């Protein structure tokens, strides 16, 4: 029998990674810089 995994995925890290792919200048040291993201969206 397969053992079940009782861990939830880290959705925040996945979303930051996706933002980094779309807007590489908006993610600095693994954190989203909201001001830079806004500037990229304008």
C-alpha distance matrix in Angstrom:
0.0 3.8 6.5 9.3 12.7 15.5 18.3 21.0 22.6 26.2 28.1 31.4 30.9 29.8 32.9 35.2 34.0 34.8 38.2 38.9 38.3 40.7 43.2 43.0 46.2 44.8 42.0 43.4 41.3 38.1 39.9 41.4 45.2 46.1 49.7 48.9 46.4 49.1 51.6 49.3 48.9 52.7
3.8 0.0 3.8 6.4 9.4 12.6 15.0 17.6 19.0 22.5 24.5 27.8 27.1 26.1 29.2 31.4 30.2 31.0 34.4 35.1 34.6 37.0 39.4 39.2 42.4 41.0 38.2 39.6 37.5 34.3 36.1 37.7 41.4 42.4 46.0 45.1 42.7 45.5 47.9 45.6 45.3 49.0
6.5 3.8 0.0 3.8 6.5 9.3 12.1 15.0 16.9 20.2 22.5 25.6 25.1 24.5 27.7 29.7 28.8 29.9 33.1 33.8 33.7 36.1 38.3 38.0 40.9 39.3 36.4 37.6 35.4 32.3 34.0 35.7 39.4 40.4 44.0 43.4 41.0 43.8 46.3 44.3 44.0 47.8
9.3 6.4 3.8 0.0 3.8 6.3 9.2 11.8 13.9 17.4 19.4 22.6 22.6 21.9 24.8 27.1 26.4 27.4 30.5 31.4 31.5 33.7 35.8 35.8 38.6 36.8 34.0 35.4 33.4 30.1 31.5 33.0 36.7 37.4 41.1 40.6 38.2 40.8 43.5 41.5 41.1 44.8
12.7 9.4 6.5 3.8 0.0 3.8 5.6 8.5 10.5 13.8 16.2 19.2 19.0 18.6 21.6 23.6 23.1 24.3 27.3 28.1 28.4 30.7 32.6 32.4 35.2 33.3 30.5 31.7 29.7 26.4 27.8 29.4 33.1 34.0 37.7 37.2 34.8 37.5 40.2 38.3 38.0 41.8
15.5 12.6 9.3 6.3 3.8 0.0 3.8 6.8 9.9 12.8 15.2 18.0 18.3 18.4 21.1 23.0 23.1 24.5 27.0 28.1 28.8 30.9 32.5 32.5 34.9 32.7 29.9 31.1 29.0 25.7 26.7 28.3 31.9 32.6 36.4 36.2 34.0 36.5 39.3 37.8 37.4 41.0
18.3 15.0 12.1 9.2 5.6 3.8 0.0 3.8 6.5 9.1 11.8 14.4 14.6 14.9 17.6 19.4 19.5 21.1 23.5 24.5 25.4 27.5 28.9 28.8 31.2 29.0 26.1 27.3 25.3 22.0 22.9 24.6 28.2 29.1 32.8 32.6 30.4 33.0 35.8 34.3 34.0 37.7
21.0 17.6 15.0 11.8 8.5 6.8 3.8 0.0 3.8 6.5 8.5 11.3 12.1 12.2 14.4 16.6 17.1 18.2 20.5 21.9 22.8 24.6 26.1 26.3 28.6 26.2 23.6 25.1 23.5 20.0 20.6 21.8 25.4 26.0 29.7 29.6 27.3 29.7 32.6 31.1 30.6 34.3
22.6 19.0 16.9 13.9 10.5 9.9 6.5 3.8 0.0 3.8 5.7 8.8 8.9 8.6 11.2 13.3 13.4 14.6 17.1 18.3 19.1 21.0 22.6 22.8 25.2 23.1 20.5 22.1 20.7 17.1 18.0 19.1 22.8 23.5 27.2 26.7 24.4 27.0 29.7 28.0 27.7 31.4
26.2 22.5 20.2 17.4 13.8 12.8 9.1 6.5 3.8 0.0 3.8 5.5 5.6 6.5 8.9 10.3 11.0 12.8 14.7 15.7 17.1 19.0 20.1 20.1 22.2 19.9 17.2 18.7 17.3 13.6 14.3 15.6 19.3 20.2 23.9 23.5 21.3 24.1 26.7 25.2 25.2 28.9
28.1 24.5 22.5 19.4 16.2 15.2 11.8 8.5 5.7 3.8 0.0 3.8 5.5 5.0 6.1 8.6 9.8 10.5 12.3 14.1 15.4 16.6 17.9 18.5 20.7 18.1 16.0 18.1 17.5 13.7 13.7 14.1 17.8 18.1 21.8 21.5 18.9 21.4 24.2 22.6 22.2 25.9
31.4 27.8 25.6 22.6 19.2 18.0 14.4 11.3 8.8 5.5 3.8 0.0 3.8 5.4 5.1 6.2 8.5 9.9 10.5 12.2 14.3 15.4 15.9 16.3 18.0 15.2 13.0 14.9 14.4 10.7 10.2 10.7 14.2 14.8 18.5 18.3 16.1 18.7 21.5 20.3 20.1 23.7
30.9 27.1 25.1 22.6 19.0 18.3 14.6 12.1 8.9 5.6 5.5 3.8 0.0 3.8 5.5 5.1 6.1 8.6 9.9 10.4 12.4 14.4 14.9 14.6 16.6 14.5 11.6 13.2 12.2 8.4 9.3 10.6 14.3 15.7 19.2 18.3 16.4 19.6 21.8 20.3 20.7 24.4
29.8 26.1 24.5 21.9 18.6 18.4 14.9 12.2 8.6 6.5 5.0 5.4 3.8 0.0 3.8 5.5 5.1 6.3 8.7 9.8 10.7 12.6 14.1 14.3 17.0 15.1 12.7 15.1 14.6 10.9 11.8 12.2 16.0 16.9 20.3 19.1 16.7 19.7 21.9 19.9 20.0 23.8
32.9 29.2 27.7 24.8 21.6 21.1 17.6 14.4 11.2 8.9 6.1 5.1 5.5 3.8 0.0 3.8 5.3 5.0 6.2 8.5 9.8 10.7 11.8 12.8 15.1 12.7 11.1 14.0 14.5 10.9 10.7 9.9 13.5 13.8 17.2 16.3 13.5 16.3 18.7 16.8 16.6 20.3
35.2 31.4 29.7 27.1 23.6 23.0 19.4 16.6 13.3 10.3 8.6 6.2 5.1 5.5 3.8 0.0 3.8 5.4 5.0 6.1 8.7 9.9 10.0 10.2 12.1 9.8 7.5 10.3 10.7 7.2 7.2 6.8 10.5 11.7 14.9 13.7 11.6 14.8 16.9 15.2 15.7 19.4
34.0 30.2 28.8 26.4 23.1 23.1 19.5 17.1 13.4 11.0 9.8 8.5 6.1 5.1 5.3 3.8 0.0 3.8 5.4 5.0 6.3 8.8 9.8 9.4 12.3 11.0 8.6 11.2 11.4 8.1 9.5 9.7 13.1 14.7 17.5 15.6 13.6 17.0 18.5 16.2 17.1 20.8
34.8 31.0 29.9 27.4 24.3 24.5 21.1 18.2 14.6 12.8 10.5 9.9 8.6 6.3 5.0 5.4 3.8 0.0 3.8 5.4 5.1 6.4 8.5 9.5 12.5 11.3 10.1 13.4 14.4 11.4 12.0 10.9 14.0 14.7 17.4 15.5 12.7 15.8 17.4 14.7 15.0 18.7
38.2 34.4 33.1 30.5 27.3 27.0 23.5 20.5 17.1 14.7 12.3 10.5 9.9 8.7 6.2 5.0 5.4 3.8 0.0 3.8 5.4 5.1 5.6 7.3 9.6 7.8 7.4 11.1 12.9 10.3 10.0 8.0 10.6 11.2 13.7 11.7 9.0 12.1 13.7 11.3 11.7 15.5
38.9 35.1 33.8 31.4 28.1 28.1 24.5 21.9 18.3 15.7 14.1 12.2 10.4 9.8 8.5 6.1 5.0 5.4 3.8 0.0 3.8 5.5 5.1 4.5 7.5 6.9 5.6 8.8 10.4 8.5 9.3 8.2 10.6 12.3 14.3 11.7 10.0 13.6 14.4 11.9 13.4 16.9
38.3 34.6 33.7 31.5 28.4 28.8 25.4 22.8 19.1 17.1 15.4 14.3 12.4 10.7 9.8 8.7 6.3 5.1 5.4 3.8 0.0 3.8 5.8 5.8 9.5 9.8 9.2 12.3 13.8 11.9 13.0 11.9 14.1 15.4 17.2 14.3 12.3 15.6 16.1 12.9 14.1 17.6
40.7 37.0 36.1 33.7 30.7 30.9 27.5 24.6 21.0 19.0 16.6 15.4 14.4 12.6 10.7 9.9 8.8 6.4 5.1 5.5 3.8 0.0 3.8 6.2 9.1 9.0 9.9 13.4 15.7 13.9 14.1 11.9 13.6 14.0 15.4 12.6 10.1 12.9 13.4 9.9 10.7 14.1
43.2 39.4 38.3 35.8 32.6 32.5 28.9 26.1 22.6 20.1 17.9 15.9 14.9 14.1 11.8 10.0 9.8 8.5 5.6 5.1 5.8 3.8 0.0 3.8 5.5 5.5 7.3 10.6 13.5 12.4 12.1 9.7 10.5 11.3 12.2 9.1 7.2 10.3 10.3 7.2 9.0 12.2
43.0 39.2 38.0 35.8 32.4 32.5 28.8 26.3 22.8 20.1 18.5 16.3 14.6 14.3 12.8 10.2 9.4 9.5 7.3 4.5 5.8 6.2 3.8 0.0 3.8 5.5 5.8 8.3 10.9 10.5 11.0 9.7 10.6 12.5 13.3 9.9 9.3 12.8 12.3 9.7 12.3 15.2
46.2 42.4 40.9 38.6 35.2 34.9 31.2 28.6 25.2 22.2 20.7 18.0 16.6 17.0 15.1 12.1 12.3 12.5 9.6 7.5 9.5 9.1 5.5 3.8 0.0 3.8 5.6 7.2 10.6 11.2 10.9 9.2 8.7 10.7 10.6 7.0 7.7 10.9 9.9 8.2 11.4 13.7
44.8 41.0 39.3 36.8 33.3 32.7 29.0 26.2 23.1 19.9 18.1 15.2 14.5 15.1 12.7 9.8 11.0 11.3 7.8 6.9 9.8 9.0 5.5 5.5 3.8 0.0 3.8 6.4 10.0 9.8 8.4 5.8 5.4 7.2 7.9 4.9 4.8 8.5 8.7 7.6 10.1 12.8
42.0 38.2 36.4 34.0 30.5 29.9 26.1 23.6 20.5 17.2 16.0 13.0 11.6 12.7 11.1 7.5 8.6 10.1 7.4 5.6 9.2 9.9 7.3 5.8 5.6 3.8 0.0 3.8 6.6 6.0 5.4 4.5 5.9 8.8 10.5 8.2 8.0 11.8 12.4 11.3 13.5 16.4
43.4 39.6 37.6 35.4 31.7 31.1 27.3 25.1 22.1 18.7 18.1 14.9 13.2 15.1 14.0 10.3 11.2 13.4 11.1 8.8 12.3 13.4 10.6 8.3 7.2 6.4 3.8 0.0 3.8 5.5 5.3 6.3 6.7 10.4 11.5 9.6 10.7 14.1 14.3 13.9 16.5 19.0
41.3 37.5 35.4 33.4 29.7 29.0 25.3 23.5 20.7 17.3 17.5 14.4 12.2 14.6 14.5 10.7 11.4 14.4 12.9 10.4 13.8 15.7 13.5 10.9 10.6 10.0 6.6 3.8 0.0 3.8 5.6 8.4 9.6 13.3 14.9 13.3 14.2 17.6 18.1 17.5 20.0 22.7
38.1 34.3 32.3 30.1 26.4 25.7 22.0 20.0 17.1 13.6 13.7 10.7 8.4 10.9 10.9 7.2 8.1 11.4 10.3 8.5 11.9 13.9 12.4 10.5 11.2 9.8 6.0 5.5 3.8 0.0 3.8 6.8 9.5 12.6 15.0 13.6 13.4 17.0 18.1 17.2 19.1 22.2
39.9 36.1 34.0 31.5 27.8 26.7 22.9 20.6 18.0 14.3 13.7 10.2 9.3 11.8 10.7 7.2 9.5 12.0 10.0 9.3 13.0 14.1 12.1 11.0 10.9 8.4 5.4 5.3 5.6 3.8 0.0 3.8 6.4 9.2 11.9 11.2 11.1 14.3 15.8 15.5 17.1 20.0
41.4 37.7 35.7 33.0 29.4 28.3 24.6 21.8 19.1 15.6 14.1 10.7 10.6 12.2 9.9 6.8 9.7 10.9 8.0 8.2 11.9 11.9 9.7 9.7 9.2 5.8 4.5 6.3 8.4 6.8 3.8 0.0 3.8 5.9 8.9 8.2 7.5 10.6 12.4 12.1 13.4 16.4
45.2 41.4 39.4 36.7 33.1 31.9 28.2 25.4 22.8 19.3 17.8 14.2 14.3 16.0 13.5 10.5 13.1 14.0 10.6 10.6 14.1 13.6 10.5 10.6 8.7 5.4 5.9 6.7 9.6 9.5 6.4 3.8 0.0 3.8 5.6 5.5 6.2 8.7 10.1 10.8 12.5 14.7
46.1 42.4 40.4 37.4 34.0 32.6 29.1 26.0 23.5 20.2 18.1 14.8 15.7 16.9 13.8 11.7 14.7 14.7 11.2 12.3 15.4 14.0 11.3 12.5 10.7 7.2 8.8 10.4 13.3 12.6 9.2 5.9 3.8 0.0 3.8 5.5 5.0 6.1 8.6 9.8 10.5 12.5
49.7 46.0 44.0 41.1 37.7 36.4 32.8 29.7 27.2 23.9 21.8 18.5 19.2 20.3 17.2 14.9 17.5 17.4 13.7 14.3 17.2 15.4 12.2 13.3 10.6 7.9 10.5 11.5 14.9 15.0 11.9 8.9 5.6 3.8 0.0 3.8 5.4 5.1 6.2 8.7 10.0 11.0
48.9 45.1 43.4 40.6 37.2 36.2 32.6 29.6 26.7 23.5 21.5 18.3 18.3 19.1 16.3 13.7 15.6 15.5 11.7 11.7 14.3 12.6 9.1 9.9 7.0 4.9 8.2 9.6 13.3 13.6 11.2 8.2 5.5 5.5 3.8 0.0 3.8 5.4 5.0 6.2 8.7 10.2
46.4 42.7 41.0 38.2 34.8 34.0 30.4 27.3 24.4 21.3 18.9 16.1 16.4 16.7 13.5 11.6 13.6 12.7 9.0 10.0 12.3 10.1 7.2 9.3 7.7 4.8 8.0 10.7 14.2 13.4 11.1 7.5 6.2 5.0 5.4 3.8 0.0 3.8 5.4 5.1 6.3 8.9
49.1 45.5 43.8 40.8 37.5 36.5 33.0 29.7 27.0 24.1 21.4 18.7 19.6 19.7 16.3 14.8 17.0 15.8 12.1 13.6 15.6 12.9 10.3 12.8 10.9 8.5 11.8 14.1 17.6 17.0 14.3 10.6 8.7 6.1 5.1 5.4 3.8 0.0 3.8 5.4 5.1 6.5
51.6 47.9 46.3 43.5 40.2 39.3 35.8 32.6 29.7 26.7 24.2 21.5 21.8 21.9 18.7 16.9 18.5 17.4 13.7 14.4 16.1 13.4 10.3 12.3 9.9 8.7 12.4 14.3 18.1 18.1 15.8 12.4 10.1 8.6 6.2 5.0 5.4 3.8 0.0 3.8 5.5 5.5
49.3 45.6 44.3 41.5 38.3 37.8 34.3 31.1 28.0 25.2 22.6 20.3 20.3 19.9 16.8 15.2 16.2 14.7 11.3 11.9 12.9 9.9 7.2 9.7 8.2 7.6 11.3 13.9 17.5 17.2 15.5 12.1 10.8 9.8 8.7 6.2 5.1 5.4 3.8 0.0 3.8 5.6
48.9 45.3 44.0 41.1 38.0 37.4 34.0 30.6 27.7 25.2 22.2 20.1 20.7 20.0 16.6 15.7 17.1 15.0 11.7 13.4 14.1 10.7 9.0 12.3 11.4 10.1 13.5 16.5 20.0 19.1 17.1 13.4 12.5 10.5 10.0 8.7 6.3 5.1 5.5 3.8 0.0 3.8
52.7 49.0 47.8 44.8 41.8 41.0 37.7 34.3 31.4 28.9 25.9 23.7 24.4 23.8 20.3 19.4 20.8 18.7 15.5 16.9 17.6 14.1 12.2 15.2 13.7 12.8 16.4 19.0 22.7 22.2 20.0 16.4 14.7 12.5 11.0 10.2 8.9 6.5 5.5 5.6 3.8 0.0
